[in-house]
Amino acid sequence: MFLLLMLIAALPVCVTPMEVRSSVTVDNIKGQNALLFCTWTAQVSETPDKLFVLSSKQAYLLQCDVENSPYNCTTGKLLRTKYSLLNSAQGLVSFSISNLSCSDEGIYTCQLLQSSTLHQNSSKSVLNIKAYPSAPSLSNVQTNVQEDSNISATCTAGVGYPNRGQLIWKSYQNGKPVDLTSELYSTSLNVIQPGDDSCPVTTESTVTLKANIKHQNITLACFVVNPDIQPTAPDNCIPSTNLCSETKQVNVYRVKQPDPVVGSGPNVVCAFEKPTIFALSLIVLLRKKIF
């Protein structure tokens, strides 16, 4: 029994090492602020003295002395307007990232260091950015068209964060949805506008439809679809509440063909015109000269 106790006493004692955790706020919208938190626990013998906050794009953002609370944190001059310390308490540092841009998206790391032993530990969090789409606008709209020509419209809108949003078209007749998917032809491309940082992405989509009489009173509506904001297009376009824009009703017209001409040569008489006495007299004189 004594020997067993001696063996147990000789086993290494499991001591929880210093642990660090990081977290960021969710629903981080471009132009707003995000918060990053670094928290940690440690044994007295492993009390850290340095905290570094790193970004996958900006390298070191903050350096904090964390031996004594409240902690002293510093950052580079160029980053002071972007990153600011909000709170520091025992085992906690939080700071804000202001005026978010899409370039702020990435991995943020809280790294603890005990200088005397060079023991370090770290935790990573991913900051995702959402960019609000903009309401679409229509241009180059052709809705008063001759039969067999093209009904067309161009829709332009910011669709949100790159590869997240898109423009889709829906059709209606007399205010009711109608499926013209097989007849509509659309093309889309991303466009660069003055002052645009490509986030949100601006997309331009053009749709065409070969007109016939059955398309009378058709309207075409362009919707922004984005899983972060508006995952699906509503049944109807209501610009005040939905990210959409709709054309006026289409007017398809036919060009009246002239009535056919009857006869030929000097005896031509239009079928829609009743010959006058003078015209009949002229025809008689011409016949006498010919024969």
C-alpha positions as CSV (number, residue, x, y, z in Angstrom):
1,M,0.0,0.0,0.0
2,F,2.8,2.4,0.9
3,L,4.5,1.6,-2.4
4,L,1.3,2.4,-4.3
5,L,1.0,5.8,-2.6
6,M,4.6,6.5,-3.5
7,L,4.0,5.7,-7.1
8,I,0.9,8.0,-7.2
9,A,2.9,10.8,-5.7
10,A,5.5,10.4,-8.3
11,L,3.1,10.9,-11.2
12,P,3.2,14.3,-12.9
13,V,0.5,16.7,-11.9
14,C,-1.8,17.9,-14.7
15,V,-1.9,21.7,-14.5
16,T,-4.1,23.6,-16.9
17,P,-1.9,25.8,-19.1
18,M,-2.7,29.4,-20.0
19,E,-5.6,29.4,-22.4
20,V,-6.7,32.2,-24.7
21,R,-10.0,32.6,-26.5
22,S,-11.0,35.1,-29.2
23,S,-14.4,36.1,-30.6
24,V,-15.8,38.7,-32.9
25,T,-19.3,40.1,-33.3
26,V,-21.6,38.7,-35.9
27,D,-23.6,40.5,-38.6
28,N,-20.7,42.9,-39.3
29,I,-22.0,45.4,-41.9
30,K,-19.8,47.5,-44.2
31,G,-19.5,51.0,-42.8
32,Q,-20.4,50.0,-39.3
33,N,-18.1,48.8,-36.4
34,A,-17.1,45.4,-35.3
35,L,-15.8,44.2,-31.8
36,L,-13.0,41.7,-31.2
37,F,-12.5,40.1,-27.7
38,C,-9.4,38.4,-26.3
39,T,-9.9,36.5,-23.0
40,W,-7.6,34.2,-21.2
41,T,-7.0,32.2,-18.0
42,A,-3.6,31.1,-16.6
43,Q,-2.0,29.6,-13.6
44,V,-0.1,32.0,-11.3
45,S,3.1,30.5,-12.4
46,E,2.2,31.1,-16.1
47,T,0.9,34.6,-15.9
48,P,1.4,36.1,-19.4
49,D,2.9,39.6,-19.7
50,K,2.2,40.3,-23.4
51,L,-0.8,40.2,-25.7
52,F,-0.5,40.6,-29.4
53,V,-3.5,41.1,-31.7
54,L,-2.8,40.2,-35.3
55,S,-4.6,40.3,-38.6
56,S,-4.1,38.1,-41.6
57,K,-3.8,41.3,-43.7
58,Q,-2.4,43.9,-41.3
59,A,0.1,41.9,-39.2
60,Y,0.3,43.4,-35.7
61,L,-2.6,45.6,-34.8
62,L,-2.2,45.9,-31.0
63,Q,0.4,45.1,-28.4
64,C,-0.7,45.1,-24.8
65,D,1.3,44.8,-21.5
66,V,-1.0,42.5,-19.5
67,E,1.0,42.0,-16.3
68,N,-1.2,44.4,-14.3
69,S,-4.7,45.5,-14.9
70,P,-5.8,47.9,-16.4
71,Y,-3.7,46.9,-19.3
72,N,-1.7,49.3,-21.5
73,C,-2.2,48.7,-25.2
74,T,-0.5,50.5,-28.1
75,T,-1.0,50.5,-31.9
76,G,0.8,52.1,-34.9
77,K,-0.1,55.7,-35.8
78,L,-1.6,54.7,-39.1
79,L,-4.0,52.3,-37.3
80,R,-5.2,54.5,-34.5
81,T,-8.3,55.8,-36.3
82,K,-9.2,52.2,-37.3
83,Y,-8.5,50.2,-34.2
84,S,-9.2,51.4,-30.6
85,L,-9.1,49.8,-27.2
86,L,-12.6,49.6,-25.6
87,N,-12.0,47.7,-22.4
88,S,-9.3,45.9,-20.4
89,A,-9.8,43.9,-17.2
90,Q,-8.3,40.9,-15.6
91,G,-8.0,38.4,-18.4
92,L,-9.8,40.5,-21.0
93,V,-9.1,42.9,-23.7
94,S,-11.6,44.1,-26.3
95,F,-11.3,46.6,-29.1
96,S,-13.3,48.0,-32.0
97,I,-12.7,48.1,-35.7
98,S,-14.4,51.2,-37.0
99,N,-15.9,52.0,-40.4
100,L,-15.7,48.4,-41.7
101,S,-14.6,47.8,-45.3
102,C,-14.5,44.6,-47.2
103,S,-10.7,44.6,-46.8
104,D,-11.2,44.2,-43.0
105,E,-12.5,40.7,-43.6
106,G,-10.1,38.0,-42.5
107,I,-8.6,36.1,-39.6
108,Y,-7.8,37.8,-36.3
109,T,-5.5,36.2,-33.8
110,C,-5.1,36.9,-30.0
111,Q,-1.6,35.7,-29.0
112,L,-0.4,35.5,-25.4
113,L,3.2,35.4,-24.4
114,Q,5.1,34.7,-21.2
115,S,8.4,36.4,-21.9
116,S,10.4,34.6,-19.2
117,T,9.6,31.1,-20.5
118,L,8.7,32.1,-24.1
119,H,5.5,30.1,-23.6
120,Q,2.8,31.3,-25.9
121,N,-0.7,30.4,-26.8
122,S,-3.1,31.8,-29.4
123,S,-6.7,31.7,-30.6
124,K,-8.2,32.8,-34.0
125,S,-11.5,34.2,-35.1
126,V,-12.8,34.9,-38.5
127,L,-14.4,38.3,-39.2
128,N,-16.9,38.2,-42.0
129,I,-18.3,41.3,-43.7
130,K,-21.7,41.9,-45.1
131,A,-22.3,44.6,-47.7
132,Y,-25.9,45.9,-48.2
133,P,-27.1,45.8,-51.8
134,S,-28.7,48.9,-53.3
135,A,-32.1,49.3,-54.9
136,P,-31.9,48.6,-58.7
137,S,-32.5,51.2,-61.4
138,L,-33.8,50.6,-64.9
139,S,-32.5,52.2,-68.1
140,N,-32.8,51.7,-71.9
141,V,-36.3,50.5,-71.4
142,Q,-38.3,49.6,-74.6
143,T,-41.9,48.8,-73.8
144,N,-43.8,50.5,-76.7
145,V,-42.8,48.1,-79.5
146,Q,-43.8,46.7,-82.8
147,E,-44.7,43.0,-83.0
148,D,-41.6,40.8,-83.7
149,S,-39.2,43.5,-82.4
150,N,-37.6,43.3,-78.9
151,I,-38.9,44.3,-75.6
152,S,-35.8,45.2,-73.5
153,A,-34.6,46.8,-70.3
154,T,-31.3,47.2,-68.4
155,C,-31.1,46.9,-64.6
156,T,-28.2,48.2,-62.5
157,A,-27.7,47.6,-58.8
158,G,-25.1,47.0,-56.1
159,V,-25.8,43.3,-55.2
160,G,-23.7,43.1,-52.1
161,Y,-20.4,41.3,-51.1
162,P,-18.5,39.7,-54.0
163,N,-20.0,36.4,-55.1
164,R,-23.0,36.8,-52.7
165,G,-25.7,38.6,-54.7
166,Q,-27.2,38.6,-58.2
167,L,-30.0,40.2,-60.3
168,I,-32.9,38.1,-61.4
169,W,-35.9,39.0,-63.7
170,K,-39.6,38.2,-63.2
171,S,-42.5,38.9,-65.5
172,Y,-46.1,39.9,-64.9
173,Q,-49.2,40.4,-67.1
174,N,-52.0,42.7,-65.8
175,G,-50.3,42.5,-62.4
176,K,-50.3,38.7,-62.2
177,P,-47.1,36.6,-62.3
178,V,-46.5,34.9,-65.7
179,D,-43.8,32.5,-66.5
180,L,-41.8,33.6,-69.5
181,T,-38.5,32.0,-68.5
182,S,-38.1,30.1,-71.7
183,E,-38.6,33.4,-73.7
184,L,-36.5,35.8,-71.7
185,Y,-32.9,36.2,-72.6
186,S,-30.7,38.0,-70.1
187,T,-27.0,38.8,-69.8
188,S,-25.2,40.1,-66.7
189,L,-21.8,41.6,-66.0
190,N,-20.1,43.4,-63.1
191,V,-19.3,47.1,-63.8
192,I,-16.9,49.5,-62.1
193,Q,-18.4,52.9,-61.3
194,P,-16.5,56.1,-60.2
195,G,-15.4,55.8,-56.5
196,D,-16.4,52.1,-56.5
197,D,-14.2,49.8,-54.3
198,S,-15.9,46.7,-55.8
199,C,-17.7,46.1,-52.5
200,P,-20.6,45.9,-52.9
201,V,-20.3,44.6,-56.4
202,T,-22.3,46.6,-59.0
203,T,-24.0,44.3,-61.5
204,E,-25.7,45.3,-64.8
205,S,-28.2,42.9,-66.3
206,T,-30.0,43.3,-69.7
207,V,-33.1,41.4,-70.6
208,T,-34.8,41.0,-74.0
209,L,-38.0,39.4,-75.1
210,K,-39.2,39.1,-78.7
211,A,-42.6,40.7,-78.8
212,N,-45.9,39.3,-80.0
213,I,-49.5,40.2,-79.4
214,K,-49.8,37.8,-76.4
215,H,-47.3,40.0,-74.6
216,Q,-49.7,42.9,-74.4
217,N,-49.6,44.5,-70.9
218,I,-46.5,42.5,-69.8
219,T,-44.2,44.1,-67.2
220,L,-40.7,43.1,-66.4
221,A,-39.3,43.4,-62.8
222,C,-35.6,43.2,-61.7
223,F,-34.9,42.0,-58.2
224,V,-31.7,41.9,-56.1
225,V,-31.2,38.5,-54.4
226,N,-28.6,38.2,-51.7
227,P,-28.6,35.5,-49.0
228,D,-27.4,38.0,-46.4
229,I,-30.3,40.5,-46.9
230,Q,-33.0,39.2,-49.3
231,P,-32.4,35.5,-50.0
232,T,-35.3,35.1,-52.5
233,A,-37.2,37.4,-54.8
234,P,-40.7,38.2,-53.4
235,D,-43.8,37.3,-55.5
236,N,-44.4,40.9,-56.4
237,C,-42.3,44.0,-56.8
238,I,-42.9,46.6,-54.2
239,P,-40.0,49.1,-54.5
240,S,-40.7,50.7,-51.1
241,T,-40.0,47.4,-49.3
242,N,-38.2,45.1,-51.8
243,L,-35.0,45.6,-53.7
244,C,-36.7,45.8,-57.1
245,S,-37.7,47.9,-60.0
246,E,-40.4,47.3,-62.6
247,T,-41.1,48.5,-66.1
248,K,-44.4,50.1,-67.3
249,Q,-46.8,47.8,-69.1
250,V,-45.7,46.8,-72.6
251,N,-47.7,48.0,-75.6
252,V,-47.3,45.7,-78.6
253,Y,-48.7,47.1,-81.9
254,R,-49.0,45.9,-85.5
255,V,-48.3,48.1,-88.5
256,K,-51.3,48.2,-90.8
257,Q,-50.4,46.9,-94.3
258,P,-51.8,48.9,-97.3
259,D,-54.6,47.3,-99.3
260,P,-53.5,45.5,-102.4
261,V,-53.4,47.3,-105.8
262,V,-55.7,45.9,-108.6
263,G,-54.7,45.9,-112.3
264,S,-51.6,47.1,-114.0
265,G,-50.3,49.5,-116.6
266,P,-52.3,52.6,-117.6
267,N,-55.5,51.0,-116.3
268,V,-54.2,50.8,-112.6
269,V,-57.0,51.5,-110.2
270,C,-56.4,51.3,-106.4
271,A,-58.9,48.9,-104.8
272,F,-59.5,51.3,-102.0
273,E,-60.0,54.4,-104.2
274,K,-63.2,55.0,-106.3
275,P,-62.2,56.4,-109.7
276,T,-63.4,59.9,-110.5
277,I,-65.1,61.0,-113.8
278,F,-61.9,62.7,-114.8
279,A,-60.0,59.5,-114.3
280,L,-62.5,57.4,-116.3
281,S,-62.3,60.0,-119.2
282,L,-58.5,59.8,-119.1
283,I,-58.6,56.0,-119.3
284,V,-61.0,56.1,-122.4
285,L,-58.7,58.5,-124.2
286,L,-55.7,56.4,-123.5
287,R,-57.5,53.3,-124.8
288,K,-58.3,55.1,-128.1
289,K,-54.7,56.1,-128.6
290,I,-53.4,52.6,-127.9
291,F,-55.9,50.9,-130.2
